[in-house]
Every structure is written in C-alpha cells, then in structure tokens.
C-alpha cells in the first residue's frame, strides 16, 4: 500500500522539544539532549550498494575490524552453550565457557579447515570437528588429535583455536575479529548513559525473527533509520505520528532518532481528532490492542501513555510510574555503527542487518523483542527464519508490526533493481531527515580509510 501526500499542513512542524514541554511529567535530561547538526555526505556513490569490489573492501576493512553484536547472553545460557555468528563469509563461535565467561573463536578446524559448527546453537563439552575428530576444550585449548602419533608437529601450545575479542553490554555479546581493536566501551561511547533508565540487561528475548531480503545490507537498514518514508510507505500512521517532527542526533559511533506519537503529521491536509490520533497509534502498538477512549480534556498522548504504563506495571512495578509520557509514547531508535539498532524505552525492538553470505545484493534482517519480566528469566526465544518469499505476518510473534514490515520491505528489492541501472553515479540524501544515514556513511568512509 503506497500513497503520496504532498505537505499541505495547517500547522507548522513543531520541534520535539516543544512537544516535551507539553508532557505531564518532568522529562529526564537525556531525552532533551540534542547534538549539533551532523556532517556526512549528502551524495553517496551507487557502487556502495552494487559493487563486488566495494563489498570485498567492506569485508576486509569493516567486518574484520569493527565491534558487532553477535548474540544475547541468554542465547547461550548454560556453560557449554555456543552459537555461530556468520558475517560476509566469516564465521565465529561464541561460547559460554564458564558461568560468567564468554569467549569467541574462529569457527574453523585447524586441521583441514572444516567449520567446527554449522548454523545455529548447540550445547557440548567441547568443539569437535565432524570431519576427522580434532577436538578443543570450551576455552579453545587443544583437547584431542586422533592418531596423535601421526602429528608430532602439532603441539597444544601452537594449536589452540584462534580467539576473537569479546565484549558485553546490555545483555548482548559483541565480537571483534581484529585482535588489536580498541575496547567495546570506547566504541559504544556514551550509549549506556542513554539506556540507563531502560536497562536492556534486565530483559529477555521474547521473539527473534529473521528474513533474507533481496537487497544490499545497507539499503535494508537505511529503510529503518528515518521517519521521512512514513508519508509514502505508512500513510495509515500519519494521524498519530509526527514524522516530520522527528529529532535526529549523532553521538560518536551511534545516532539517535526520536519520532513523536500522539501528534499529527504535518503532512496531513486535515485535522485529526484526539481519538483519531489514538486509533492510529493503537494500530501500530506492539502489544495487544486496547480499547481506549479519549475523554473530554484528555489528549491522545496522555491516554496512550497511561495505558502503556499500566501494561508495564506488572513487570516493572512502581518503576513504571516514574516513566514519562514521552518514554511511554514516542519512538527512540538508535543506530550503533555498523549494523546494530536498539530501540529505547520499552518499545522492545532491536534490529540487526548483515550481508547474506557474500552476496552483495542479499541481506539478513532480524527483529528481536526484548521484554521486561518478573521472577526467573524466561527462556530466550529461538530464531524463527522466514523464507525469502514468506510474508512477515507468518511470524505471528511480531503482532501488528508484521504489517508495517511488509510495507517497509515492499520497496527494497525495487530499490536494489533501480540502483543496478541507475543513470547517475550517486544517490542523494536530505540534509536533516536523513541525518542518520549521512552519519553512517561518514563513519563507513572513515572505517574504510583506516
């Protein structure tokens, strides 16, 4: 479903700061934090999305050199649990080798090069190659060489699994294939400060859905980094979403967008009622729809915030009352270079985008839901893979978000096809509403130049 509405606004776009001033509760400073306008290119070469040579450069200079989210800690909950993380033809084994110790190794047998573990997770007391049976302990030290008499040149000291750097934040495990890289803490910068009110380590993975898309990985993630596309791609959201009122900020290796809800889009040529705004917001709410009415003197923002606060009270207790209307209603979506997209507050969404194998024109999009819980941590949801031609609604755990994804992904294969025959050498970004995209390409250029 696509509709193009020219901006015939009856109102001037308000800033997000002005919307915060109307909130009923004091807003924490981190929500009011603004950054100077970002730099970054407004023109990007088309070959970044189509060129095999550029893709190989990314593998060498990006994926082999940068911190990237590999899994959740609860994905490997017990000692001996491991998971494979595959990226652009590279493969890493991430293992819980002790109760509070996570390690990662190149996923390859040092004998003849067979992958030690295929896709997915497994639990074992060691890593054993299915080809000839070479085995390593969970900490990567050599355990067994079949017919060891025939390998006098293989010594435990020289035949340990090559280790990969590991870092942890927010319940996530990150890896870096560069043994000389800086720390994860330096890479994240002040990101933990932004999430101090919404600790991701206190969540569990309620859902995890993945789908292969027929487009470059950068095209895929860029479709989820701005609200500029809402007017044409998600017109049903416009009565309750201030798409053009979004605020965009950059902070070192990450960027942030804040899109307000409970306020109409400046693109609308008509004035929605508060009830119409609430109905539009409810259509995109990730929880079960609630029957809510906006009473006299109430606003859609405050009614939606109160309902959301009540939904969270079961898991957060009294802490839910300390959350502001903005935290309950608005979208806070971060991009951590190069491909990690956690959402703020309790929206639950986390995205990850990566190449599919070594195909420059295919990618993997993943959506995780991280939810608060009471008592013992629930078991992490296994990954649910959709086929390339499957509809997102075939993942019912995504609830109403699946319909929005169908609209988002509808464009992507057509964009890739268009770029393959693009008549100009560059594509063009907006100065402000595509701030996050420009910032990403600025960081990409810096990374590839190192």
C-alpha positions, 0 to 999 in steps of 0.5 A: 500500500503506497500513497503520496501526500504532498505537505499541505499542513495547517500547522507548522512542524513543531520541534520535539522539544516543544512537544516535551514541554507539553508532557505531564511529567518532568522529562529526564535530561537525556531525552532533551539532549540534542547534538549539533547538526551532523556532517556526512555526505549528502551524495553517496556513490551507487557502487556502495550498494552494487559493487563486488569490489566495494563489498570485498573492501567492506569485508576486509576493512569493516567486518574484520575490524569493527565491534558487532553484536553477535548474540544475547547472553541468554542465547547461550545460557548454560556453560557449554552453550555456543552459537555461530555468528556468520558475517560476509563469509566469516564465521565465529563461535561464541561460547559460554565457557564458564558461568560468567565467561564468554569467549569467541573463536574462529569457527574453523578446524585447524586441521583441514579447515572444516567449520567446527559448527554449522548454523545455529546453537548447540550445547557440548563439552567441547568443539569437535570437528565432524570431519576427522575428530580434532577436538578443543576444550570450551576455552579453545585449548587443544583437547584431542588429535586422533592418531596423535602419533601421526602429528608430532608437529602439532603441539597444544601450545601452537594449536589452540583455536584462534580467539576473537575479542569479546565484549558485553553490554546490555545483555548482548555479546559483541565480537571483534575479529581484529585482535588489536581493536580498541575496547567495546566501551570506547566504541559504544561511547556514551550509549549506556548513559542513554539506556540507563533508565531502560536497562536492556540487561534486565530483559529477555528475548521474547521473539527473534525473527529473521528474513533474507531480503533481496537487497544490499545490507545497507539499503535494508537498514537505511529503510529503518533509520528515518521517519521521512518514508512514513508519508509514502510507505505508512500513510495509515500512521500519519494521524498519530505520528509526527514524522516530520517532527522527528529529532535526529542526533549523532553521538560518536559511533551511534545516532539517535532518532526520536519520532513523536506519537500522539501528534499529527503529521504535518503532512496531513491536509486535515485535522485529526481528532484526539481519538483519531490520533489514538486509533492510529497509534493503537494500530501500530502498538506492539502489544495487544490492542486496547480499547481506549477512549479519549475523554473530554480534556484528555489528549491522545498522548496522555491516554496512550501513555497511561495505558502503556504504563499500566501494561508495564506495571506488572513487570516493572512495578512502581518503576513504571510510574516514574516513566514519562509520557514521552518514554511511554509514547514516542519512538527512540531508535538508535543506530550503533555503527555498523549494523546494530539498532536498539530501540529505547524505552520499552518499545522492545525492538532491536534490529540487526542487518548483515550481508547474506553470505557474500552476496552483495545484493542479499541481506539478513534482517532480524527483529528481536523483542526484548521484554521486561519480566518478573521472577526467573528469566524466561527462556530466550526465544529461538530464531524463527527464519522466514523464507525469502518469499514468506510474508512477515505476518507468518511470524505471528510473534511480531503482532501488528508490526508484521504489517508495517514490515511488509510495507517497509520491505515492499520497496527494497528489492525495487530499490536494489533493481533501480540502483543496478541501472541507475543513470547517475553515479550517486544517490542523494540524501536530505540534509536533516531527515536523513541525518542518520544515514549521512552519519553512517556513511561518514563513519563507513568512509572513515572505517574504510580509510583506516 
